[in-house]
Amino acid sequence: MSAVACSTAENLTAAQKLDKAVDNLGQQTSLSFELGLDTDAATLKALDSDAAPGEQMPEQVAELLAGARVSVSVQSKKPLKDSSATDLTGMAMKVSGPDGDLLEYRQVDDWTYLRAGVKPLEKAAGSQLPAPEDLPPDAADLKQVLSGGWVKMPADSLTKNPPGQEISPSANPSAQARQKKVLNGLQQLINREVQLKDTGTKSGADHITATAPFRTLLTGLFDELRPLAADLPQGAKLPTSKDLKDAPDKKITADFAIKNGTLNEVSVDLAPLTQTKSDTFVLVLRIGEGDRATAPAQATQIDPNALTQQILGGPVPPSQEEPAL
């Protein structure tokens, strides 16, 4: 068998093993994900070393990104691959920084709960948020958020379409066709550009690596996503190949850890993209069984539409104004 044929066979075998591990995730009724960087602030600032004076990454931003973690947990009555929004029984998300939780979200039954970590947010931003007592009386909902306690609102208040707005693109048949085209394109991109390799067992997990040139993969990714451009918010645009021409085209490697036949962790080594000799620049996604989302013991109900107006200021949207005489 030729070297090319061996490489193709190895790629196919590793791909089948990885596909099965991902499919097994969809068989679960609860999952948790945690995403974060294994790096330090100095390595992140080195990425910006070519920036013009005054435009480099601030120290506090680098420290925040190095210590940030995003965790998500979801539970469903059905296997997740067969679940729709109505099957979900609970969901939780937390964004944490080096100084504590920045934002926490939970959805339990018919209610959505939110909590802002005011002090960590202020430290991350390098500035103070308005004190609740300094806000005007008509900013009652914003006062509750800035007090740092839990607030709640009906879960469907975040998904209802405003009056006069069309249905969600996800419910649109043409949008679904575009999504299917994108998925097929992404699969072809992976088959074409990504080299898969089964690297054996380490620490009780089977490992498969995927290697590809960074700029080539990133450009191909956005090219394949372009059919979804019509579904993006007005004014939002996907980067073009011209926008990405200065991105490094060095090869990066993702390591997929599989335990008991199910994907357990993904780590992407981004060190080749840095201008330093650092070997600690890894994007890590950890996957496990989801914890049950519970409702906070105390939460104050707010009006999400009123909160939006209190944050943005300005007049009430036309759809909510009384008709002119």
Salt bridges, closest charged atoms under 4 A:
GLU34 OE1 - ARG286 NH1 3.62
GLU59 OE1 - LYS45 NZ 3.16
ASP82 OD1 - LYS81 NZ 3.28
ASP87 OD2 - LYS78 NZ 3.84
ASP99 OD1 - LYS123 NZ 3.38
ASP101 OD2 - LYS94 NZ 3.74
ASP101 OD2 - ARG115 NH2 3.57
GLU104 OE2 - ARG106 NH2 3.24
GLU104 OE1 - ARG115 NH2 2.90
GLU122 OE1 - LYS119 NZ 3.82
ASP156 OD2 - LYS160 NZ 3.83
GLU193 OE2 - ARG192 NE 3.43
ASP198 OD2 - LYS17 NZ 3.22
ASP206 OD2 - LYS17 NZ 3.72
ASP223 OD1 - ARG226 NH2 3.22
ASP231 OD1 - ARG178 NH2 2.44
ASP246 OD1 - LYS245 NZ 3.45
ASP249 OD2 - ARG215 NH2 3.84
ASP255 OD1 - HIS207 ND1 2.59
GLU265 OE1 - ARG286 NE 3.62
